[in-house]
Amino acid sequence: MNKKLLKYWKNCLLDAEWSNSMFYKEPRVTLAFEDRMPESIPEEDIELLFPDGREDGKKCKVRIAPCVLLPEYENGKPIGKTFSEYPFFITATLGPDGSLQLPENPMDRVPMFVRKFLSPNAKDDRTLASLDEVDSLLSAFKTDVATEEEYWKACEALFRKATGMTFAEMNYPDQPEMVITKAPVTGMAQNILRLYDKLLECKEDLPLLECLTRCECEPLLPLPARREIYANKRHLAQMSSDFPLSVSQRETLAMYTHPRGSRIFAVNGPPGTGKTTFLQTVIANRLVHSVLSDGEPELIVASSVNNQAITNILKDFEMEAVETDTAEVGLAARWLPELDTLGLYLSGKEELTERYSMMLNTRGKGFPETYDNPERVDEYRTYYLELFNRYFHTSCKDETECQHYLRGQMTLLRDWIETGLESAAQKESGSVNGGKNLLVRMMQHFRKTSSAYEETMARWEENEDFRARYTRLTEGEEYRNLPCMEDMAVRLDISYRYQMFWYAIHYREAEFIRRLSRCTGNLNRSDRTVYLERLRRLACVMPVFISTFHSLPRYMTCSSEGNPSVPLYNTIDLPSSTNPDRCRLSWPYPRSVWPGKPSSWATSSR
């Protein structure tokens, strides 16, 4: 693992985190300097800091600049900047009564140096300390202080170790001051920065991270052959039946499923080119393959640095809840109560809980706390069995019978898909083995291929829904008169592959009931075994976990031997990211940098 590169990435993130570009644009209050944290802020000054007012009884964060970097002069002329600058900040909590208190969140207690004053820096910027030295001091900074006085002294001690000066010494000599502003939305990178620290110390084998930091070019694979693109037997599932994959999406999927493909896979394209559809196809296929192989529910994560991108991802996985009192039960609906999405939002934003299914912390606050509840097993079982038996016209007695039935149906669908692809490919190519009696071999092979193809088509045509979807598609020129392989790929996308995805969804719903029925004790603990079991159960009903980059590391940790934030390395099965730049990038990457197994990564860029 290239730890130099990790260190570089960490320092780049620190550069952004330690910028003070917004400080000079914010309203600020100047107070006379004291050798301790001010006790309070006058009411009129609070109104200046928060012109739009504060919610009654709500605490707010402010930041304090306890020292001032004064302009330098030589022969009466200023050198460099002609105005005062603030190189160091301490965060405090502003209480409803105007009192300044110790920050409640320990992460907010870590003081902040402004990056431009730490070497290496620009030639014209003044240097107070080195980045490496400050980074080391901050990593060792103790946040378990009990009082405002201890907190202030700890911050000043750190500052003095880094710069050799006290707050008073780096200030106006005659009238020292301190400045207070409303705290900006910073500190979001702290989870990632702490993860970097742990990765730099980690001695575990992290295959995906090794692949990501290996500064070598991967061998370029040629574009797959036409048969690999249209007769891709690894393509078993589709999340939508509205439209089949486009040519470029099939080519991309064929490269993604290629056995010699890289562990990290990037997809780049302008808006509207189908990157999200491709990612949904990847997720659908992972879900189906894990069921057919009798594997554990996979942990699949969709993430981004951008909140709007997260909102878009959440929308992509929404769906309507099923109406249990209607006569017809739809396959493409959730067969457990109260579910209207395939995505679980990992975020601490409690104000969004009415809008999304959310997990607010690793102790399960939010959706897990209410839904992942063994007391509701009988409710879930009754609800599920009613819908299952009505749809399939069966009389299954429990979730295990349902899973056995679904596995059989999925195995049958897989056989039909493979037979359809093979027969279409053979019918189109007409390729046969050479040798003696070539004419006889050709005739026998043609009859066998034609028979398999005709049987597949006859079986497919028996389904009215399939025929109706295909008729709608072929009203346009794009899908008319296609060669055999292309036509078969289109037909399978809107039929068997779509069915396969929903059979897998309902299989995992039954798995959720089965796993929940075996649970005992406190499920809200965050120790490794209990927490991982909960994540796997949740993945049965919410196949995709959705989170911003800065929040995700917090959810991929567990408690162990008194340490509340031990990273769960090699845990995520498929991490995917969306980068909201001009071009949106999508990477299926098998398992992740912060918890990730060696499999495949996915990412996307707008």
PyMOL commands that set and color helices and strands:
alter all, ss='L'
color gray80, all
select helices_A, chain A and resi 3-17+23-25+43-49+106-109+115-117+131-139+148-163+190-201+207-213+226-230+247-256+275-292+307-316+350-352+367-371+374-392+399-429+438-461+464-473+477-479+484-493+496-517+528-541+552-555
alter helices_A, ss='H'
color red, helices_A
select strands_A, chain A and resi 28-32+60-65+72-74+77-79+88-94+100-101+112-113+118-119+129-130+177-182+265-269+300-304+343-346+358-359+544-548+557-560+563-567+574-580+584-589+601-605
alter strands_A, ss='S'
color yellow, strands_A
deselect
rebuild
show_as cartoon
